[in-house]
Amino acid sequence: MTRIFPRALPRRAARAPQPRRERTWRRLPPLLRLLILTQLAFNVGFFAVLPFLAEHLGTAIGMAGWMVGLVLGLRTFSQQGLFVAGGWLVDRYGVRPVVLTGCGLRIAGFAWLGYAQATGAVIGAVLLIGFAAALFSPAVESEAARQAVVWEEEGHGPRTRVLALFSAAGQAGAFVGPLLGGLLLAVDFRTACLAGAGVFVLVLAGHARLMPQHIPGRTRTHGRGGLRVLLRNRRFLALCCAYGAYLLAYNQLYLALPAEVERVTGSQASLSWLFALSSLLVVGAQLPVTGWAGDRLGLRRSMAAGLLLVASGFAVVAAARPAEWTGPAGLLPAAGYVVLLTLGQMLVVPAARAWVPDLAEDGRLGLYTGALSSVSGLIVLAGSSATGALLDLGLPPAVPWLALAAVPLLAGVLLPSAPGAAQTAARQAAP
């Protein structure tokens, strides 16, 4: 078997004295900086357009509500569902060509969406936008995870610290993107689309100039059978289930939370403030939280603690529901849910991404990174339908929130065991 990484150093190297957190960015190699800035730019371009798509389709184009939902669902499917295919292409052809192709398709998709008026044209544009992400996201995420492991093995600090920077950059983009899109909508939706395309033109140019043709230590895999091995990898599938449970909980920001905010205030105007609170927490606290967890917890305990925090967020709302608070006081449990969910996210996301290289077959890191998103996305798809039905059953007000709290708790129990040091070193050193 081929090696994923250029060398395997003794595990004690990962426990060398840690640099100060504010110096982490300056100590990163150029490739990792490029990948982190790419994640920031991806989300700026994406969130400058997509949050406003539903209103554009319903008002400017006049689509029926069910058609708007179908279009949004097709975009999600073409992205999350095809991540595994994008990951396979990364392993087969390398990071650079897949990222460049994905950026080119995203530019074409945004430009097409800006001018699309007919239903068929809109569907074609959103499918192209989603498929573009299914190409470049597994490429960037898998290489960021691989480089983070190399960083750890060279004694610079825990890999989760690097992936925390990656997550914080993405969240910063998710915060800035809607602000930029809101300003551009003062002109029209087409302007927002073209601006989003312009962001990806910059990403494309940056990668064409700065991304190496061949990344040291990353080999291309030409053999078949990787998917069959993946489907027999019980520990990886257990990680996918746990990550899917987290994503299902996170998806309640768009399903259960709006219903709760509507109940206590009579409108959803406060949602934007709660979303801003979540984004700012990640941008401001991701590195300190990850630094603390990296010094005291392993990957499994970080994920377990994060899932427990997520469950606690649902429990806070469940405990307050019998009181039937309304007005500003009624928003406090919802704000507590957002804070606890976001703190859990800070622990779960970097740990899950950092864990994949330990579970992936050599030379298949792109496939496994893509599969993590695709399998988790299927769990969210099935779970969201069940959640919607649960909220509509007319049960006692605390019951749906308690049921939602049970999902991440169960996922925490079912987490796979963490690999031992000897096991990891043996796998990495395999011929």
Backbone torsions as a table, in degrees:
resi	resn	phi	psi	omega
1	MET	NA	148.1	179.3
2	THR	-83.2	157.3	179.8
3	ARG	-84.4	143.1	171.8
4	ILE	-77.1	-40.7	-173.3
5	PHE	-114.4	153.4	-175.7
6	PRO	-65.0	-26.1	179.1
7	ARG	-161.7	160.2	176.8
8	ALA	-117.5	112.3	-179.6
9	LEU	-90.9	161.1	177.5
10	PRO	-57.8	145.5	-177.0
11	ARG	-61.6	-24.6	-178.8
12	ARG	-65.8	-19.1	178.9
13	ALA	-63.7	-30.7	-179.3
14	ALA	-69.7	-12.9	-178.6
15	ARG	-105.0	17.5	177.1
16	ALA	-63.9	160.9	179.8
17	PRO	-53.3	134.1	-172.9
18	GLN	-87.5	143.3	174.4
19	PRO	-72.1	158.5	175.0
20	ARG	-62.2	144.8	-173.4
21	ARG	-60.5	-37.0	-177.1
22	GLU	-68.7	-13.7	178.7
23	ARG	-95.8	-3.4	-176.5
24	THR	-59.3	-46.9	-177.6
25	TRP	-58.5	-43.3	-177.2
26	ARG	-69.1	-23.1	-179.1
27	ARG	-88.4	-9.3	-178.4
28	LEU	-71.1	145.1	173.4
29	PRO	-68.6	159.8	-176.7
30	PRO	-56.5	-36.8	-178.0
31	LEU	-64.3	-42.7	178.7
32	LEU	-65.3	-38.5	176.6
33	ARG	-61.1	-43.0	179.2
34	LEU	-60.4	-43.6	-178.1
35	LEU	-66.2	-39.5	179.9
36	ILE	-68.3	-44.0	177.8
37	LEU	-65.7	-32.3	176.2
38	THR	-62.5	-43.4	178.7
39	GLN	-61.8	-39.7	176.2
40	LEU	-60.2	-49.0	-177.3
41	ALA	-66.2	-40.3	177.4
42	PHE	-52.0	-49.3	-174.3
43	ASN	-74.6	-32.3	174.5
44	VAL	-60.3	-49.7	-179.3
45	GLY	-64.3	-41.5	-177.5
46	PHE	-67.5	-50.3	-174.3
47	PHE	-79.7	-5.1	170.5
48	ALA	-74.5	-15.6	-174.5
49	VAL	-119.4	-54.5	-166.4
50	LEU	-63.6	-35.3	178.8
51	PRO	-61.5	-19.7	-176.2
52	PHE	-104.1	3.6	-175.4
53	LEU	-68.1	-44.2	-176.2
54	ALA	-60.1	-44.9	179.6
55	GLU	-64.7	-39.6	179.0
56	HIS	-61.9	-44.3	-178.8
57	LEU	-65.9	-37.6	-176.5
58	GLY	-78.8	-37.1	-174.8
59	THR	-97.7	-53.8	-175.4
60	ALA	-72.2	-39.6	-177.6
61	ILE	-96.7	-25.1	175.6
62	GLY	83.1	28.4	177.7
63	MET	-72.1	148.6	173.3
64	ALA	-68.8	158.8	-176.9
65	GLY	-59.4	-40.2	-178.4
66	TRP	-66.7	-32.8	179.2
67	MET	-72.1	-36.9	176.1
68	VAL	-61.2	-44.9	178.1
69	GLY	-62.1	-38.6	178.8
70	LEU	-64.1	-43.8	-179.6
71	VAL	-62.2	-45.2	179.7
72	LEU	-64.8	-38.7	177.7
73	GLY	-65.5	-38.4	177.7
74	LEU	-64.4	-37.9	178.0
75	ARG	-63.7	-43.6	179.7
76	THR	-64.2	-42.4	-180.0
77	PHE	-64.1	-44.3	-178.4
78	SER	-66.0	-19.2	178.5
79	GLN	-94.8	-69.3	-175.2
80	GLN	-63.7	-41.3	-176.3
81	GLY	-66.0	-26.6	-177.0
82	LEU	-102.5	7.1	177.3
83	PHE	-56.6	-39.5	-177.6
84	VAL	-64.3	-36.1	176.3
85	ALA	-67.9	-41.0	176.9
86	GLY	-62.1	-39.9	177.8
87	GLY	-63.6	-39.5	177.2
88	TRP	-62.4	-41.3	179.0
89	LEU	-64.2	-35.2	177.4
90	VAL	-62.9	-46.1	179.1
91	ASP	-63.5	-33.0	-175.4
92	ARG	-81.2	-41.5	-171.4
93	TYR	-115.6	-10.3	179.2
94	GLY	100.5	166.4	-174.3
95	VAL	-71.3	-49.5	-171.3
96	ARG	-57.8	-53.8	-177.2
97	PRO	-64.0	-33.9	-179.0
98	VAL	-71.1	-41.3	177.7
99	VAL	-63.5	-45.5	-178.8
100	LEU	-63.3	-41.7	177.9
101	THR	-64.0	-44.4	179.1
102	GLY	-60.7	-42.7	179.2
103	CYS	-64.6	-40.9	177.7
104	GLY	-61.3	-42.2	178.4
105	LEU	-67.2	-37.6	178.7
106	ARG	-65.7	-40.0	177.3
107	ILE	-60.6	-47.5	179.5
108	ALA	-63.3	-40.0	-178.7
109	GLY	-65.2	-44.2	179.1
110	PHE	-65.8	-42.0	178.6
111	ALA	-62.9	-42.9	178.6
112	TRP	-62.5	-43.4	-179.6
113	LEU	-63.4	-36.0	-179.8
114	GLY	-62.6	-29.8	-177.8
115	TYR	-104.3	-8.0	-175.8
116	ALA	-70.6	135.1	176.4
117	GLN	-124.8	-36.5	179.2
118	ALA	-78.9	153.6	-177.7
119	THR	-59.5	-44.3	-179.8
120	GLY	-60.8	-39.9	179.3
121	ALA	-66.6	-40.5	178.5
122	VAL	-62.9	-45.2	180.0
123	ILE	-62.4	-43.7	177.3
124	GLY	-59.7	-41.5	-179.3
125	ALA	-65.7	-45.1	-177.1
126	VAL	-70.5	-33.0	175.1
127	LEU	-64.3	-39.7	178.7
128	LEU	-66.3	-40.4	178.2
129	ILE	-62.2	-44.3	-180.0
130	GLY	-66.7	-43.9	-179.1
131	PHE	-64.7	-33.9	177.0
132	ALA	-58.4	-43.9	178.5
133	ALA	-66.7	-32.8	177.6
134	ALA	-66.3	-17.2	174.6
135	LEU	-89.1	-57.9	-169.5
136	PHE	-79.2	-28.3	-177.5
137	SER	-66.9	-48.8	176.0
138	PRO	-60.4	-33.9	179.4
139	ALA	-63.2	-50.6	-177.4
140	VAL	-69.7	-43.3	-177.4
141	GLU	-66.6	-42.2	-178.4
142	SER	-68.4	-38.9	179.4
143	GLU	-71.4	-34.9	175.2
144	ALA	-62.7	-41.7	178.2
145	ALA	-65.1	-41.8	-179.6
146	ARG	-65.0	-44.5	179.3
147	GLN	-66.1	-32.1	178.0
148	ALA	-66.4	-36.6	177.3
149	VAL	-67.7	-42.3	176.7
150	VAL	-59.9	-42.8	177.4
151	TRP	-57.2	-45.2	179.7
152	GLU	-65.3	-43.8	-176.0
153	GLU	-69.7	-21.7	175.8
154	GLU	-85.4	2.3	172.3
155	GLY	87.9	17.2	-177.5
156	HIS	-85.3	-17.8	-178.4
157	GLY	144.2	176.3	-178.6
158	PRO	-63.6	142.9	178.5
159	ARG	-61.7	-28.8	-178.5
160	THR	-64.3	-25.5	178.6
161	ARG	-65.6	-41.9	178.0
162	VAL	-65.7	-43.9	-178.5
163	LEU	-71.8	-22.3	172.0
164	ALA	-68.1	-40.7	174.0
165	LEU	-59.6	-41.3	179.0
166	PHE	-61.1	-46.0	-180.0
167	SER	-66.3	-42.7	-179.7
168	ALA	-63.8	-38.5	177.6
169	ALA	-63.1	-42.6	177.6
170	GLY	-62.7	-40.4	-179.7
171	GLN	-69.2	-36.6	175.7
172	ALA	-61.3	-40.3	176.4
173	GLY	-64.2	-38.4	178.5
174	ALA	-67.3	-23.7	177.6
175	PHE	-83.5	-42.3	-176.6
176	VAL	-76.1	-36.7	-175.6
177	GLY	-54.2	-53.0	179.6
178	PRO	-62.2	-32.7	176.6
179	LEU	-63.8	-44.4	177.3
180	LEU	-63.5	-45.2	179.5
181	GLY	-62.3	-39.1	178.8
182	GLY	-62.0	-39.4	177.4
183	LEU	-66.4	-42.0	-177.4
184	LEU	-71.1	-26.2	178.1
185	LEU	-66.4	-17.2	174.2
186	ALA	-61.4	-24.6	173.1
187	VAL	-86.5	-74.4	171.9
188	ASP	-172.4	173.0	-177.5
189	PHE	-65.2	-34.2	179.7
190	ARG	-61.4	-39.8	178.7
191	THR	-62.2	-41.4	177.9
192	ALA	-62.4	-41.8	179.0
193	CYS	-63.0	-43.8	-178.6
194	LEU	-68.5	-33.5	175.5
195	ALA	-66.8	-41.1	175.9
196	GLY	-60.9	-41.6	176.0
197	ALA	-62.2	-37.9	179.1
198	GLY	-62.1	-36.6	176.8
199	VAL	-61.1	-41.8	-178.9
200	PHE	-74.5	-23.6	171.0
201	VAL	-62.9	-42.0	178.2
202	LEU	-65.1	-41.6	177.8
203	VAL	-62.8	-44.0	178.9
204	LEU	-59.9	-45.3	179.9
205	ALA	-65.1	-40.7	179.5
206	GLY	-63.1	-43.2	179.9
207	HIS	-72.0	-36.0	177.8
208	ALA	-62.0	-31.7	-177.8
209	ARG	-90.4	-38.0	-168.2
210	LEU	-106.0	-25.1	-178.0
211	MET	-74.4	124.7	-179.9
212	PRO	-62.7	147.8	174.2
213	GLN	-62.6	-39.8	177.8
214	HIS	-131.0	123.3	-179.8
215	ILE	-91.2	121.9	-178.7
216	PRO	-55.1	133.7	177.3
217	GLY	89.4	-11.1	179.5
218	ARG	-106.0	114.6	-179.0
219	THR	-103.2	152.3	177.6
220	ARG	-88.4	138.7	-175.9
221	THR	-104.5	124.4	-178.0
222	HIS	-106.8	-14.6	-177.0
223	GLY	-75.6	165.0	177.8
224	ARG	-103.1	176.0	174.8
225	GLY	94.2	0.5	-178.2
226	GLY	-63.4	-37.9	-178.5
227	LEU	-68.0	-36.9	178.1
228	ARG	-63.9	-42.6	178.1
229	VAL	-64.1	-41.0	179.6
230	LEU	-59.7	-44.2	-177.4
231	LEU	-69.1	-15.9	174.9
232	ARG	-96.6	-1.2	-178.6
233	ASN	-86.0	90.7	-173.4
234	ARG	-64.4	-36.1	-178.9
235	ARG	-66.6	-39.6	177.8
236	PHE	-67.8	-41.4	179.2
237	LEU	-65.2	-33.4	175.3
238	ALA	-64.9	-39.5	175.7
239	LEU	-62.9	-42.2	177.8
240	CYS	-59.0	-42.2	179.9
241	CYS	-64.3	-42.6	178.9
242	ALA	-64.9	-42.7	179.3
243	TYR	-67.5	-37.1	176.1
244	GLY	-63.6	-37.0	176.7
245	ALA	-63.6	-40.9	175.7
246	TYR	-61.7	-46.6	-178.6
247	LEU	-63.7	-36.1	176.3
248	LEU	-62.3	-41.9	177.2
249	ALA	-64.7	-42.4	179.6
250	TYR	-64.3	-33.4	-179.6
251	ASN	-65.2	-17.5	178.4
252	GLN	-70.3	-12.0	170.1
253	LEU	-60.2	-24.9	-176.9
254	TYR	-108.8	-2.4	-177.3
255	LEU	-125.2	-67.4	-176.8
256	ALA	-76.1	-39.8	-178.1
257	LEU	-63.2	-46.5	177.4
258	PRO	-57.3	-38.6	178.6
259	ALA	-64.7	-38.9	179.1
260	GLU	-68.3	-42.2	179.0
261	VAL	-64.6	-40.6	177.2
262	GLU	-60.9	-39.3	-178.6
263	ARG	-65.3	-42.9	-171.8
264	VAL	-86.8	-22.5	-176.4
265	THR	-119.2	-13.9	-178.3
266	GLY	85.5	-1.9	176.9
267	SER	-155.4	175.5	178.3
268	GLN	-107.7	18.4	-177.1
269	ALA	-62.3	-30.4	-177.6
270	SER	-76.5	-10.7	-178.6
271	LEU	-58.8	-41.3	-177.0
272	SER	-60.6	-35.7	178.9
273	TRP	-69.5	-37.5	178.0
274	LEU	-68.3	-38.6	176.2
275	PHE	-64.9	-41.2	178.2
276	ALA	-63.1	-38.6	177.2
277	LEU	-59.2	-44.5	179.8
278	SER	-62.5	-46.4	-178.1
279	SER	-64.1	-43.9	-178.3
280	LEU	-67.2	-34.8	176.1
281	LEU	-61.3	-44.1	-179.8
282	VAL	-65.3	-46.1	-178.3
283	VAL	-62.1	-40.9	-175.0
284	GLY	-86.1	-29.3	-171.1
285	ALA	-116.0	-6.0	-176.2
286	GLN	-58.0	-48.0	-177.2
287	LEU	-66.2	-46.4	176.7
288	PRO	-60.4	-41.1	-180.0
289	VAL	-64.9	-45.5	-179.6
290	THR	-67.1	-37.7	177.1
291	GLY	-62.0	-41.7	177.5
292	TRP	-64.3	-46.2	-178.7
293	ALA	-66.0	-38.2	-179.9
294	GLY	-64.1	-31.8	179.8
295	ASP	-79.9	-22.5	-171.0
296	ARG	-121.6	-23.1	-173.9
297	LEU	-124.2	150.9	169.7
298	GLY	-86.4	-175.8	-177.7
299	LEU	-64.2	-43.1	-178.0
300	ARG	-65.9	-45.4	-179.1
301	ARG	-68.1	-32.0	175.6
302	SER	-62.8	-45.1	179.4
303	MET	-67.2	-40.7	179.8
304	ALA	-62.6	-43.2	178.5
305	ALA	-64.9	-39.6	178.7
306	GLY	-64.7	-42.0	178.3
307	LEU	-65.7	-34.9	176.5
308	LEU	-65.0	-39.8	177.3
309	LEU	-64.2	-41.4	178.3
310	VAL	-60.6	-45.7	178.3
311	ALA	-61.1	-38.1	179.5
312	SER	-63.2	-34.2	177.7
313	GLY	-61.1	-44.6	176.5
314	PHE	-64.9	-37.6	-178.7
315	ALA	-65.1	-33.3	178.0
316	VAL	-61.1	-46.1	179.0
317	VAL	-67.0	-40.6	179.2
318	ALA	-60.0	-41.0	-179.0
319	ALA	-66.8	-31.2	-176.8
320	ALA	-87.9	-18.9	-174.0
321	ARG	-59.8	-41.2	-179.7
322	PRO	-59.4	-25.8	179.8
323	ALA	-73.2	-19.4	178.7
324	GLU	54.6	44.1	176.8
325	TRP	-65.8	147.0	174.8
326	THR	-134.7	172.1	-179.5
327	GLY	73.9	-160.7	-178.4
328	PRO	-56.1	-39.3	178.7
329	ALA	-63.1	-33.6	179.9
330	GLY	-68.5	-19.4	178.1
331	LEU	-79.4	-15.6	-176.8
332	LEU	-61.6	-47.1	176.4
333	PRO	-60.7	-38.2	178.1
334	ALA	-63.7	-40.6	177.3
335	ALA	-65.8	-37.7	176.0
336	GLY	-62.9	-40.2	176.0
337	TYR	-60.5	-44.9	-178.9
338	VAL	-63.1	-43.7	-178.9
339	VAL	-64.1	-47.4	-178.4
340	LEU	-67.5	-39.3	176.7
341	LEU	-61.6	-41.7	-178.2
342	THR	-69.0	-39.7	175.6
343	LEU	-62.2	-41.0	176.1
344	GLY	-62.9	-40.5	177.3
345	GLN	-58.1	-40.5	-178.9
346	MET	-62.6	-28.5	178.1
347	LEU	-88.3	-40.2	-172.1
348	VAL	-73.2	-47.9	-170.1
349	VAL	-64.8	-52.1	178.3
350	PRO	-62.4	-37.1	-179.1
351	ALA	-66.4	-42.4	179.8
352	ALA	-63.0	-45.2	-179.9
353	ARG	-66.1	-35.9	179.9
354	ALA	-73.0	-23.6	-176.8
355	TRP	-79.5	-29.2	-174.9
356	VAL	-55.6	-45.3	179.5
357	PRO	-58.6	-28.4	178.6
358	ASP	-74.7	-20.9	-176.4
359	LEU	-105.0	-14.8	-174.7
360	ALA	-79.4	146.2	171.7
361	GLU	-67.2	145.0	-178.3
362	ASP	-57.9	133.2	-180.0
363	GLY	80.7	4.2	-176.4
364	ARG	-122.2	25.4	-174.9
365	LEU	-63.8	-38.2	177.8
366	GLY	-62.2	-43.9	178.7
367	LEU	-59.8	-45.5	-177.9
368	TYR	-69.4	-37.7	177.1
369	THR	-63.7	-44.1	176.6
370	GLY	-64.9	-39.6	-180.0
371	ALA	-64.9	-34.3	177.7
372	LEU	-56.8	-42.9	179.7
373	SER	-74.0	-41.6	-176.7
374	SER	-67.3	-47.7	179.8
375	VAL	-64.1	-43.3	178.6
376	SER	-63.6	-37.9	178.2
377	GLY	-63.2	-38.0	176.8
378	LEU	-64.5	-38.5	177.7
379	ILE	-63.2	-42.8	179.1
380	VAL	-64.3	-41.0	-179.8
381	LEU	-59.4	-47.6	179.5
382	ALA	-69.5	-41.9	-177.5
383	GLY	-69.1	-32.9	-180.0
384	SER	-66.6	-37.9	176.6
385	SER	-62.8	-43.2	178.8
386	ALA	-65.3	-38.1	180.0
387	THR	-65.5	-44.3	178.4
388	GLY	-59.0	-41.9	177.5
389	ALA	-64.9	-39.0	-179.7
390	LEU	-62.3	-40.7	-179.2
391	LEU	-69.9	-20.7	-176.8
392	ASP	-98.7	2.3	-173.8
393	LEU	-81.2	-8.8	-177.9
394	GLY	73.0	28.4	178.7
395	LEU	-73.2	165.1	171.9
396	PRO	-50.4	141.7	-167.0
397	PRO	-57.2	-29.5	-177.6
398	ALA	-82.3	-19.0	-171.2
399	VAL	-63.8	-48.3	-180.0
400	PRO	-58.7	-38.2	-179.0
401	TRP	-71.3	-34.8	175.2
402	LEU	-67.9	-38.2	177.2
403	ALA	-63.7	-40.0	177.4
404	LEU	-66.3	-34.6	177.9
405	ALA	-66.2	-31.1	-177.6
406	ALA	-69.7	-25.5	-175.9
407	VAL	-65.3	-54.6	178.2
408	PRO	-66.6	-28.0	176.2
409	LEU	-63.9	-45.4	178.5
410	LEU	-64.3	-40.2	179.2
411	ALA	-62.6	-37.0	177.9
412	GLY	-64.2	-36.3	178.1
413	VAL	-68.3	-35.1	-174.8
414	LEU	-88.9	5.0	178.8
415	LEU	-57.2	143.3	176.9
416	PRO	-68.5	160.3	176.4
417	SER	-70.0	149.4	178.3
418	ALA	-76.0	141.3	179.5
419	PRO	-69.6	142.6	175.7
420	GLY	-74.2	162.4	-178.5
421	ALA	-61.3	-42.4	-178.2
422	ALA	-65.3	-38.8	179.5
423	GLN	-63.2	-46.4	-179.9
424	THR	-62.9	-45.5	-179.2
425	ALA	-63.6	-39.6	179.4
426	ALA	-64.5	-40.9	179.8
427	ARG	-65.0	-41.9	-177.6
428	GLN	-70.3	-29.5	-177.1
429	ALA	-91.1	2.3	-177.5
430	ALA	-61.1	139.8	-178.9
431	PRO	-71.5	NA	NA
